[in-house]
């Protein structure tokens, strides 16, 4: 959830071409952007 990896790095590691593409898919799946999700879980 929280770490030192950037959104760009996470997106790349899981197969997305960009952080934007990952963020869009994440928002569709979870209803909020990754940053908001991470802050709420902290």
Secondary structure, 3 states (H helix, E strand, C coil): CCCCCCHHHHHHHCCCCCHHHHHHHHHHHHCCCHHHHHHHHC
